[in-house]
């Protein structure tokens, strides 16, 4: 029984877009019809509505993997069949720029980190997204004329722990960007049978002369988040209408 999301089955759609900032839920809600708030408990705002006759839920997962894992688990308990995280990230690879869009093709994490050590003691969890859902998102972005980069990200448990040396090392390992929740989402996806994906907007970079000098907010990235939110809704509408309908 969900403890933190005070909603019932029928309140959450099979198709979910999850965000860290509740302000992004507010930003994307106007794209939905018949939208209704189904949870505000603990600041985890959750809204469900319709996009082109497909029911979609917008959910706040908070900051960091342990918080997010609770939300992902409870969304699954309430009927979510697929969850796409739409969030921000810090660019690690030297070709990343603020405002870039990144599709995560996998997620590395510290051994035992992201809360996953408690799920799978002594084992590194499988942290890759659902390949079909991820491919469909990339195809829709290309159809919509949106340029993007793709690659594995690093899911960190400490927002302020990164340094230029960290960025150099992570780029050497082949990682494109750093965020905080993708590894938990992907691992739980395989454990619970949820299709997952992660699309990220670069809000800051950890390399070069711009390192740690600028961090764009949800408000400053609003147009890009709205555009990406519409892309994800189009994917759900085109490919997941029937089995995505949980409410009503």
C-alpha positions as CSV (number, residue, x, y, z in Angstrom):
1,X,0.0,0.0,0.0
2,X,1.4,3.4,-1.0
3,X,2.4,5.5,2.1
4,X,3.8,8.7,0.6
5,X,1.6,9.1,-2.5
6,X,-1.9,9.5,-1.0
7,X,-3.8,8.3,-4.1
8,X,-5.8,5.2,-5.1
9,X,-5.6,2.9,-8.1
10,X,-7.4,4.6,-10.9
11,X,-5.7,7.9,-10.0
12,X,-2.4,7.1,-11.7
13,X,-2.1,6.3,-15.4
14,X,0.0,3.5,-16.9
15,X,2.1,6.2,-18.6
16,X,4.1,8.5,-16.3
17,X,6.5,11.4,-16.8
18,X,8.5,11.8,-13.6
19,X,10.3,15.0,-12.6
20,X,12.4,16.1,-9.7
21,X,11.0,19.6,-9.4
22,X,7.2,20.0,-8.7
23,X,7.5,23.2,-10.7
24,X,7.9,21.0,-13.8
25,X,4.6,19.3,-13.0
26,X,3.0,22.7,-13.0
27,X,4.8,23.6,-16.2
28,X,3.6,20.5,-18.1
29,X,0.1,20.3,-16.7
30,X,-1.4,22.8,-19.3
31,X,-0.5,20.2,-22.0
32,X,-3.1,17.9,-20.5
33,X,-6.9,18.0,-20.6
34,X,-9.1,17.2,-17.7
35,X,-6.0,17.4,-15.4
36,X,-6.6,16.8,-11.7
37,X,-4.2,16.8,-8.8
38,X,-4.2,13.3,-7.1
39,X,-1.4,13.9,-4.6
40,X,0.4,16.8,-2.8
41,X,1.4,14.9,0.3
42,X,5.1,15.5,1.3
43,X,5.4,18.0,-1.6
44,X,5.2,15.1,-4.1
45,X,2.8,16.7,-6.5
46,X,1.1,14.2,-8.8
47,X,-1.3,15.2,-11.6
48,X,-3.2,12.9,-14.0
49,X,-4.9,14.1,-17.2
50,X,-5.4,13.2,-20.9
51,X,-3.3,14.0,-23.9
52,X,-4.9,13.0,-27.3
53,X,-7.1,10.5,-25.5
54,X,-4.2,8.9,-23.7
55,X,-4.1,9.1,-19.9
56,X,-0.8,10.4,-18.6
57,X,0.4,11.1,-15.0
58,X,3.0,13.8,-14.1
59,X,4.7,12.9,-10.9
60,X,7.3,14.6,-8.7
61,X,10.1,12.2,-7.5
62,X,12.1,14.6,-5.4
63,X,15.9,14.8,-5.2
64,X,18.2,11.8,-5.1
65,X,17.7,8.1,-5.7
66,X,16.4,7.0,-2.3
67,X,13.5,9.6,-2.5
68,X,12.9,8.8,-6.1
69,X,12.9,5.0,-5.5
70,X,10.0,5.4,-3.1
71,X,8.0,7.4,-5.6
72,X,8.8,4.9,-8.4
73,X,7.8,2.0,-6.2
74,X,4.5,3.6,-5.2
75,X,3.6,4.7,-8.7
76,X,4.1,1.1,-9.8
77,X,1.8,0.0,-6.9
78,X,-0.8,2.4,-8.2
79,X,-0.7,1.2,-11.8
80,X,2.3,2.7,-13.6
81,X,3.5,0.5,-16.4
82,X,6.2,2.8,-17.8
83,X,8.0,5.8,-16.3
84,X,10.2,8.4,-18.2
85,X,12.3,10.7,-16.1
86,X,12.5,14.2,-17.5
87,X,15.2,16.1,-15.6
88,X,18.3,18.2,-15.5
89,X,21.9,17.0,-15.7
90,X,25.4,18.4,-15.5
91,X,27.4,17.9,-18.6
92,X,30.6,15.9,-18.2
93,X,31.7,15.1,-21.8
94,X,33.5,18.1,-23.3
95,X,31.1,18.4,-26.2
96,X,28.1,19.0,-23.8
97,X,26.7,22.5,-23.6
98,X,24.0,24.1,-21.4
99,X,20.7,23.6,-23.1
100,X,21.7,20.3,-24.7
101,X,19.2,17.4,-24.6
102,X,20.6,14.0,-23.5
103,X,18.9,10.6,-23.8
104,X,20.4,8.3,-21.2
105,X,21.4,4.9,-22.6
106,X,22.5,3.6,-19.2
107,X,23.5,4.7,-15.8
108,X,26.6,4.1,-13.7
109,X,26.6,4.5,-9.9
110,X,28.9,4.0,-6.9
111,X,28.9,0.4,-5.6
112,X,26.2,0.1,-3.1
113,X,24.9,3.6,-3.9
114,X,21.5,5.0,-5.1
115,X,19.9,2.8,-2.4
116,X,20.5,-0.2,-4.7
117,X,22.8,-1.9,-2.3
118,X,19.8,-2.6,-0.1
119,X,17.8,-4.0,-3.0
120,X,20.7,-6.2,-4.3
121,X,23.4,-6.6,-1.7
122,X,26.8,-7.4,-3.3
123,X,25.5,-7.1,-6.8
124,X,25.7,-4.3,-9.3
125,X,22.1,-3.8,-10.5
126,X,21.2,-3.7,-14.2
127,X,20.9,0.0,-14.9
128,X,19.9,0.3,-18.6
129,X,16.6,1.7,-19.8
130,X,13.9,-0.1,-21.8
131,X,15.4,-0.2,-25.3
132,X,12.1,0.0,-27.2
133,X,10.7,2.9,-25.2
134,X,14.0,4.7,-25.4
135,X,14.3,4.2,-29.2
136,X,10.8,5.5,-29.7
137,X,11.6,8.6,-27.8
138,X,14.7,9.2,-29.9
139,X,12.7,8.6,-33.1
140,X,10.0,11.1,-32.0
141,X,12.7,13.7,-31.2
142,X,14.2,13.3,-34.6
143,X,10.7,13.6,-36.1
144,X,10.2,16.8,-34.1
145,X,13.5,18.2,-35.3
146,X,15.1,18.1,-31.8
147,X,18.8,17.5,-31.7
148,X,20.1,15.4,-28.9
149,X,23.1,13.5,-27.6
150,X,23.0,10.0,-26.2
151,X,25.1,8.0,-23.8
152,X,25.5,6.6,-20.3
153,X,25.2,8.9,-17.3
154,X,26.5,8.8,-13.7
155,X,23.9,8.8,-11.0
156,X,25.4,10.5,-8.0
157,X,24.3,10.5,-4.4
158,X,26.0,13.8,-3.6
159,X,25.0,17.0,-5.5
160,X,28.0,19.0,-4.3
161,X,30.7,16.3,-4.4
162,X,31.7,16.8,-8.1
163,X,34.8,18.6,-9.2
164,X,36.7,19.2,-12.5
165,X,38.8,16.2,-11.7
166,X,35.6,14.1,-11.3
167,X,34.5,15.3,-14.7
168,X,37.8,14.3,-16.4
169,X,37.7,10.9,-14.8
170,X,34.0,10.2,-15.7
171,X,34.5,11.3,-19.3
172,X,37.5,8.9,-19.5
173,X,35.0,6.2,-18.4
174,X,32.7,7.1,-21.3
175,X,30.1,8.9,-19.3
176,X,28.3,11.9,-20.8
177,X,26.7,13.6,-17.8
178,X,25.9,13.4,-14.1
179,X,22.4,13.3,-12.5
180,X,21.0,11.6,-9.4
181,X,18.1,9.2,-10.2
182,X,18.4,7.3,-13.4
183,X,20.2,4.3,-12.0
184,X,17.5,3.7,-9.4
185,X,14.8,4.1,-12.1
186,X,16.4,1.7,-14.5
187,X,17.2,-0.9,-11.9
188,X,13.7,-0.8,-10.4
189,X,12.3,-1.0,-14.0
190,X,13.8,-4.4,-14.5
191,X,13.0,-5.6,-11.0
192,X,9.3,-4.5,-11.1
193,X,8.6,-5.0,-14.8
194,X,8.3,-1.2,-15.6
195,X,9.4,0.2,-18.9
196,X,11.7,3.1,-18.2
197,X,13.6,5.8,-20.0
198,X,15.4,9.1,-19.1
199,X,15.6,12.3,-21.0
200,X,17.8,15.1,-19.5
201,X,18.4,18.8,-20.2
202,X,21.9,20.0,-19.5
203,X,21.5,22.8,-16.8
204,X,25.2,23.2,-16.1
205,X,28.6,21.8,-17.2
206,X,31.5,20.5,-15.2
207,X,34.2,21.0,-17.8
208,X,36.2,23.9,-19.3
209,X,35.9,27.5,-18.5
210,X,32.1,27.3,-17.8
211,X,32.5,24.7,-15.1
212,X,30.4,25.5,-12.0
213,X,29.7,29.0,-13.2
214,X,26.1,28.8,-14.3
215,X,23.1,26.6,-13.3
216,X,19.9,27.2,-15.2
217,X,16.6,26.8,-13.4
218,X,13.3,25.2,-14.4
219,X,12.0,28.6,-15.2
220,X,15.0,29.4,-17.4
221,X,14.6,26.1,-19.2
222,X,10.8,26.2,-19.4
223,X,10.5,26.3,-23.2
224,X,12.8,23.3,-23.6
225,X,11.1,21.3,-20.8
226,X,7.7,22.0,-22.4
227,X,8.9,20.9,-25.8
228,X,10.4,17.7,-24.4
229,X,7.3,17.1,-22.3
230,X,5.2,17.3,-25.5
231,X,7.5,14.8,-27.2
232,X,7.1,12.3,-24.4
233,X,3.4,12.7,-24.4
234,X,3.3,12.2,-28.2
235,X,5.3,8.9,-27.7
236,X,2.7,7.7,-25.1
237,X,-0.2,8.8,-27.4
238,X,1.2,7.0,-30.5
239,X,2.5,3.8,-29.0
240,X,0.9,3.2,-25.5
241,X,-2.7,4.4,-25.7
242,X,-4.6,1.1,-24.9
243,X,-2.5,-0.4,-22.1
244,X,-1.7,3.1,-20.8
245,X,-5.3,3.8,-19.8
246,X,-5.6,3.1,-16.1
247,X,-7.9,5.9,-14.9
248,X,-11.6,6.3,-15.6
